[in-house]
Amino acid sequence: MTEMSPWPVLLKDGDLTLKPLRMRDKRAWNDVRGVNREWLTPWDATKPQVPGGDEGGTLPTFYDMVMQHSRDGRSCRSISLAMWFTADGKENFIGQITLGGIIFGALRGAHIGYWIDQRFANRGLTSRAVNMLTDFAFNNLKLHRIEINIRPENEASKKVAEKCGYEFESLRPKFLHIDGAWRDHLSYVKVNQNIL
């Protein structure tokens, strides 16, 4: 059973806005992903080949991705948002953040994943986005527990999780298929203190 959907979600904190991708954002998304290909590849999820499966399949198109995000948002299974930073009166697409794997019932949990344009890294924007989405998940969805799972060598992401009050919980061996292989991850967790 899912809770009532808050879709579409719009979160704003000064010059940083989180909102769903739209079809018209394709050019901005392609430009940022193209410029950041080398920067993002070591952290990007990949489709594993599964015996008897589809041999990894093809990646969805931008339009397929936007439609899937919309379906997932309406059903409150996952909330994927574009990160927009306003400077000199211009809104710049700088990355994405997702509250995924949303589960209600006895668990009431989810996980957060994100990526940011290298040109906007190290400005505190990712931490702000994580805090905004965490607050939304705890206060609007009334979730109890959120995880951020990070590859051990991703020092920048570990700093984001720690800065946002997430605490290291455990090592998860071969947890996610990233950059072509099953990779170990560190699990950082934050618990909603208002739901104990």
C-alpha positions as CSV (number, residue, x, y, z in Angstrom):
1,M,0.0,0.0,0.0
2,T,1.4,3.4,-0.9
3,E,0.7,6.7,0.8
4,M,-0.9,9.6,-1.0
5,S,1.5,10.9,-3.7
6,P,2.9,14.4,-3.2
7,W,3.8,14.5,-7.0
8,P,5.0,16.8,-8.5
9,V,7.5,17.8,-5.8
10,L,9.0,21.3,-5.8
11,L,11.6,22.2,-3.1
12,K,13.3,25.5,-2.9
13,D,16.1,26.9,-0.7
14,G,17.3,30.3,-2.0
15,D,19.2,29.8,-5.2
16,L,18.8,26.1,-5.2
17,T,15.6,24.4,-6.6
18,L,14.7,20.7,-6.8
19,K,12.0,19.9,-9.2
20,P,11.1,17.1,-11.7
21,L,12.8,17.0,-15.1
22,R,10.6,18.0,-18.0
23,M,10.8,17.0,-21.6
24,R,12.1,20.5,-22.5
25,D,15.1,19.9,-20.2
26,K,16.6,17.3,-22.6
27,R,19.3,19.7,-24.0
28,A,20.4,20.9,-20.6
29,W,20.6,17.3,-19.3
30,N,22.5,16.1,-22.4
31,D,24.9,19.0,-22.2
32,V,25.7,18.5,-18.5
33,R,26.0,14.7,-18.8
34,G,28.2,15.1,-21.9
35,V,30.6,17.5,-20.2
36,N,30.8,15.3,-17.1
37,R,31.0,11.9,-18.7
38,E,34.5,11.1,-17.3
39,W,33.7,12.7,-13.9
40,L,30.5,10.6,-13.5
41,T,31.4,7.2,-15.0
42,P,33.1,5.7,-11.9
43,W,29.9,6.4,-9.9
44,D,27.2,5.6,-12.5
45,A,24.9,2.6,-12.0
46,T,25.1,0.0,-14.8
47,K,22.9,-2.9,-15.7
48,P,24.5,-6.3,-14.9
49,Q,24.3,-9.2,-17.3
50,V,22.0,-11.8,-15.8
51,P,22.1,-15.4,-17.0
52,G,18.9,-16.0,-19.1
53,G,18.2,-12.2,-18.9
54,D,18.4,-9.5,-21.5
55,E,22.2,-9.2,-21.6
56,G,22.1,-5.9,-19.9
57,G,19.6,-4.3,-22.3
58,T,19.8,-0.7,-23.5
59,L,19.7,2.4,-21.4
60,P,16.4,4.3,-21.6
61,T,16.1,7.5,-23.7
62,F,15.8,10.8,-21.9
63,Y,12.1,10.8,-22.6
64,D,11.7,7.3,-21.2
65,M,13.5,8.4,-18.1
66,V,11.3,11.5,-17.6
67,M,8.1,9.4,-18.1
68,Q,9.4,6.7,-15.6
69,H,10.3,9.4,-13.0
70,S,6.8,10.8,-13.4
71,R,5.1,7.4,-13.0
72,D,7.3,6.5,-10.0
73,G,6.6,10.0,-8.4
74,R,2.9,9.6,-8.8
75,S,2.9,6.2,-7.2
76,C,5.3,7.4,-4.5
77,R,7.8,4.6,-5.2
78,S,10.7,7.0,-6.1
79,I,11.0,10.8,-6.2
80,S,13.7,11.9,-8.8
81,L,14.4,15.6,-9.0
82,A,16.6,17.8,-11.1
83,M,18.9,20.2,-9.2
84,W,18.8,23.8,-10.5
85,F,21.1,26.6,-9.3
86,T,20.2,30.2,-10.1
87,A,23.1,32.6,-10.7
88,D,23.0,36.0,-12.4
89,G,19.3,35.5,-13.0
90,K,19.8,32.3,-15.0
91,E,18.7,28.9,-13.8
92,N,21.4,26.2,-14.4
93,F,20.8,22.5,-14.5
94,I,23.5,21.0,-12.2
95,G,22.5,17.5,-11.4
96,Q,19.9,15.1,-10.0
97,I,18.9,13.7,-6.7
98,T,16.6,10.8,-6.0
99,L,14.7,9.5,-3.0
100,G,14.4,5.9,-4.2
101,G,13.0,2.6,-2.9
102,I,10.3,4.3,-0.9
103,I,8.6,1.8,1.4
104,F,5.8,2.5,3.8
105,G,4.3,0.0,6.3
106,A,6.6,-1.3,9.1
107,L,9.9,0.0,7.5
108,R,8.9,3.5,6.3
109,G,12.3,4.0,4.6
110,A,14.1,4.9,1.4
111,H,17.5,5.7,0.1
112,I,19.0,8.9,-1.4
113,G,21.3,8.9,-4.5
114,Y,22.7,12.0,-6.3
115,W,25.1,13.3,-8.9
116,I,26.3,16.8,-9.5
117,D,28.0,18.7,-12.4
118,Q,31.8,18.9,-11.6
119,R,31.7,22.6,-12.3
120,F,29.3,23.1,-9.3
121,A,31.0,20.6,-7.0
122,N,32.5,21.6,-3.6
123,R,30.1,24.5,-3.1
124,G,27.9,22.8,-0.6
125,L,25.0,22.4,-3.1
126,T,24.9,18.6,-2.9
127,S,24.7,18.8,0.9
128,R,21.9,21.4,0.6
129,A,20.0,19.2,-1.8
130,V,20.4,16.1,0.5
131,N,19.1,18.2,3.5
132,M,16.2,19.5,1.5
133,L,15.1,16.0,0.3
134,T,15.7,14.4,3.7
135,D,13.5,17.1,5.4
136,F,10.8,16.5,2.8
137,A,11.0,12.7,3.4
138,F,10.9,13.0,7.2
139,N,8.3,15.8,7.4
140,N,6.0,15.3,4.4
141,L,6.2,11.5,3.9
142,K,6.9,10.7,7.5
143,L,9.6,8.2,6.7
144,H,11.6,6.8,9.6
145,R,14.9,5.8,8.0
146,I,16.9,7.0,5.0
147,E,20.2,5.5,3.7
148,I,22.9,6.9,1.5
149,N,25.1,4.1,0.0
150,I,28.5,5.2,-1.1
151,R,31.5,3.5,-2.7
152,P,34.4,3.5,-0.1
153,E,36.7,5.5,-2.4
154,N,34.2,8.3,-2.9
155,E,35.5,10.7,-0.3
156,A,33.4,13.7,-1.5
157,S,30.1,11.7,-1.0
158,K,31.2,10.5,2.4
159,K,31.7,14.1,3.4
160,V,28.2,15.0,2.1
161,A,26.6,12.2,4.1
162,E,28.4,13.1,7.3
163,K,27.8,16.9,6.9
164,C,24.1,16.1,6.5
165,G,24.0,14.1,9.8
166,Y,24.0,10.6,8.3
167,E,26.0,8.1,10.4
168,F,28.1,5.2,9.1
169,E,26.3,2.0,9.7
170,S,27.9,-0.8,7.8
171,L,29.9,-2.1,4.8
172,R,27.8,-3.8,2.2
173,P,30.0,-6.1,0.0
174,K,29.1,-6.1,-3.7
175,F,26.0,-4.1,-3.0
176,L,25.3,-2.2,-6.3
177,H,26.4,-2.7,-10.0
178,I,28.4,0.4,-10.7
179,D,30.7,1.2,-13.6
180,G,30.4,-2.4,-14.9
181,A,30.9,-4.5,-11.8
182,W,29.4,-5.3,-8.4
183,R,30.9,-2.8,-6.0
184,D,31.2,-2.6,-2.2
185,H,29.4,0.3,-0.6
186,L,29.4,2.0,2.8
187,S,25.9,2.5,4.2
188,Y,25.2,5.8,6.0
189,V,21.9,6.2,7.8
190,K,19.7,8.9,9.2
191,V,16.7,8.2,11.4
192,N,13.7,10.5,11.8
193,Q,13.8,11.5,15.5
194,N,10.1,12.5,15.4
195,I,9.1,8.9,14.6
196,L,10.6,6.6,17.2
